[in-house]
Amino acid sequence: MGYRLTKIYTRTGDDGTTGSGDGRRVAKDSARIAAYGDLDELNCLLGLLLTHELPGNIRDGLITLQHWLFELGGDLCIAGRDSLTDVQVGWLEQRLDELNETLPPLTEFVLPGGSPATATCHLARSVCRRAERSLVTLRQAEPVPQAALAFVNRLSDYLFVVARVLGRSGGQGEVLWQPGRR
């Protein structure tokens, strides 16, 4: 790897702009910066989720996903760079199918909660949905690879299923919505 930062602050962002990967200065609230900021937040939440006790297959999957999210953030930082493909989307679909086979059919809405790991996973799912919305907003102004959109969409589904698995594996069960509860 080439150039590394030796000084973290540069003062160049004090005017409300930031440097993109291709050297351009862009507003810190631009759609592109918002999108990869949401992906960064999601990646942080996956890191937080990894601090919990997790089944090995889920832990390994989350670590892989962190790397792919970092790649996707890099793609957004450098317009025109496309690291993710249908391979990553297929990987998520395969894992979703495998995990979903272990779960009973969903007959009620699931509320976030149960265990700290389950609640963290639900929070990550929610931030993933926001990141997806940010990518859709960005796509209205600039090209966004279809594989990136599909990946983030599938990732939120994956996180929902992982939350269900974690809720059941901890012995606490899933927290189900009770309509009309006061």
N, C-alpha and C positions, 0 to 999 in steps of 0.2 A: 504494500500500500504506500502511496506517495506521501504528499504533504500532510502534516499533522499540525494542529493548532498548538502553539506553545503559550499563547496568551488568549485567555477566554474573552475578555472584553475588548472591543475595538472602537467603541463610541460611534461607529458608522450607523448604528440603528437608532440613535437618539432622535433622528428626524422622522421616525415612524416607518422607515423602510428596512428591508432586509435583503441580503444577497441571495439570489437563487443559484442553483448549481451551475448554471451556464454563465454566471458573472453579472447578470442583470440585477438592478435594484428594483424591488417591487414593494408595494405597500404591505405592511404587516397584516392588514385585514383583507387582503385579496382572497378571492375564492381558492386559488391554488395553495396559499399559505394556510388558510383555514382547513382545507382538506388534509394536508399532511400533518397539521397540528392535531386534528382529531384522530388520525391514525397513530400518532405518537402517544396521545393520551390512552388510546386503546392498548397499545403495546405496554405502557406502564401498568395498566390494570391486569394484563396477563402476567406481568412480572409479580404483581401483588398476589394474584391467584396462585402463582407457583410457590409462594412462601407457605402455603397450606399443605397439609398432608393430602396427597392425591394418589389415585391408582396410577401405576407405572405407564400404562398406555395413554392415559390422559396427560400426564406430565410430559411425556415424550412428544405428544402431539402439540401441546402448547408451546414447547420450546421451538419446534419446527415452525409453527405459526408466527412466533416472534421474529424469526429470521425473515420470513416472507413479508411480514408487515414492514420491516425495516427496508427491505428491497422495494416494496411498493412506495414507501415514503421517498426513497431515492429516485424512483421513477417520476414522482410528482415534482421533485426538486429540480430535475433535469428533464424538461419537456421533450417528448419524443423517445425517451428511454422506456422500454417495455420489458420488464423482467418476468412478470407473471404471465402464465399461459393457461390454456385449458387443462394442463397437467395438474396444476395446483387446485383448480376447481374440481377436477375429478377425484383428487386425493381427499378433498373435504367431503364430497358426496359419498365416497366409499366409507370413510370414517363415520359419517352420519348414519348410513345404513347399518353398519356394524353395531354402533351404540344403540340405535333406535330398536334393534331386534331384542335387546335385553329389557326393554321397557314395556309396561302395559300400555294399551291404547289410551290416548289422552281424551278424557271425557269431561274434564273441568278446566277452567283457566287456572294457571299456576301463578301464584304471587311470589315475588322475590323474598327470600328469607330461608329459614331452616337452620343452616349452619353458616359460619363465617365464609367458608369456601363457596357454598351455594350462592349466598348473597353477593359475594364478589364476582362470581361468574355472571350473575344476572346484571350487575352493574356494567361489566364488560360488554355484555350483549347489547345493553341500551346505548352505550357509547359507540358500539359498532354500527348500530342503526343510524346514529347521528353522522358518523363518518361516511356512511353510504349516502345520506342526504347531501353531505358536502360534496361528494364526488359527482352527484347528479347536478348540483348547482354549478360546479366547475365545468361540467360537460356542456352546459348551455352556452358557455363563452369560449371554450377551448376543447380540443379533442381529448378524450379520456379512453384508454383502451377498454374494449368490451370485457376482456378477461378480468380486468381490475374490478369493474362493477360486479360481475358475476361472483368473483372471489369474495368480496366484502359482503355481498348478499348471502352467500352460502355460509360465510363465517358466522354471521349472526345466528343462523339456524343451528350451526354446530354448537355455538356457545349455549343456546337454549337447551339443546339435548344434553350437553355436558352438565348443565345445572340440574337437569332432571336426574341424571345418573348420580351426581354428587349428593343430591337431596335424599336419594334412596339408599346410597351406600353408607351414609353416616348413621343410619338407623332412625333418623328423625322423620323421614318421609317428606313428601312434598307438601308445601303450604298451598292449599287450594282456596280459591275465591269462594266466598259464601255470599251469594246475592242477598241484599237486604239486611245484612248483619249490622247491628247497631252497637 
